[in-house]
Amino acid sequence: MTKALLAALLCAGWALQGTGFAHAQAYPNRPIKVVVPFPAGGPTDGMARIISDRLGTVLGQSIVIENRGGGAGGSVGAKVVATAEPDGYTILLTPGGSLTTGPAVHPNIGYDPAKVFTPVGLIIETPLIVSAHSDLPVKTLAEVVAYAKANPGKISWGSQGFGVAPHLLLELFKLEAGVNVVHVPYRGTAPMLAAIVAGEVQMVADPMTTSLPHIQSGRLRALAIAGAERSPKLPGVPTTREAGYPKLDAPFWLGVVAPAGTPPDIINKLNAALRESLSPPETRARLATLGAEIKIGTPQAFGKMLAEELALWTRVVKDANIKVE
């Protein structure tokens, strides 16, 4: 073998190795785990699966949903992602529980969300509906306040868990209205809705995605929408602002974060992929059926929103003197 031929073969080998190395470094080149910090069957899980169906196609990789329920506001699943490699292959799809309300309520939650996560983007939003069991003799928030003041401690308000956004919405309502209402936390959406349908509790604040069927069936009576606008699905139901409580504006949202230290190019690629995943009319239609509105934004805008919400709920926790149970 001549020296020239040997050199050519070596150069070709190095070129192939370089190509292979570059290909190995391309993101993504293996399945991506999406951690949902709540049990299967709830609003977070349902919408996560709709979003992930399309996300896998856009990124060209399988998306594996891993339900990790438990902890304050979903902190068990959040910790899984917080301690994962910052390589874009383990991300958290979550509402505010694990990023804002949970840390506000639990100072010893085990992580600082601002330090252990990098925002990828807000993706969807749906209003929280304040509803009452059909047997409770109220049709408006004003009537709830009057009844609660006449019957202190007689109204029980169920939530999806201690420290989730609907729980803190209740605490804010109690502060604003000056009423004594009993908080009853459950382990997720399904048991909470089963409890109010059975009459074990009298009131809930729940995303439209899961409470609307019970409202339409007449088991629940919608009193107010904790958002900025009325819903076309419930046009006769006023907003909390219209009902005289403008501070009770706390829509249910879902966003995505990755472990801190994830490279910016991966964050931007994930954000772009989520944006593309949510653009097809059929995906929008599936989410609209659940009352969810697409709100895809930049990582920077999501980070700003998270900081503002954490500050808000931290103040509510302090003012309401909420202690960890």
Sequence and secondary structure as in RCSB ss.txt:
>XXXX:A:sequence
MTKALLAALLCAGWALQGTGFAHAQAYPNRPIKVVVPFPAGGPTDGMARIISDRLGTVLGQSIVIENRGGGAGGS
VGAKVVATAEPDGYTILLTPGGSLTTGPAVHPNIGYDPAKVFTPVGLIIETPLIVSAHSDLPVKTLAEVVAYAKA
NPGKISWGSQGFGVAPHLLLELFKLEAGVNVVHVPYRGTAPMLAAIVAGEVQMVADPMTTSLPHIQSGRLRALAI
AGAERSPKLPGVPTTREAGYPKLDAPFWLGVVAPAGTPPDIINKLNAALRESLSPPETRARLATLGAEIKIGTPQ
AFGKMLAEELALWTRVVKDANIKVE
>XXXX:A:secstr
  HHHHHHHHHHHHHHHHHHHHHHHSS SS EEEEESS TTSHHHHHHHHHHHHHHHHHTS EEEEE   STTSH
HHHHHHHTS SSSSEEEEE GGGTTHHHHH TTSS  HHHHEEEEEEEEEE EEEEEETTSS SSHHHHHHHHHH
STT  EEEESSTTSHHHHHHHHHHHHHT   EEEE SSHHHHHHHHHTTSSSEEEEEHHHHHHHHHTTSEEEEEE
SSSS BTTBTTS BTTTTT TT    EEEEEEEETT  HHHHHHHHHHHHHHT SHHHHHHHHHTT EE    HH
HHHHHHHHHHHHHHHHHHHTT    
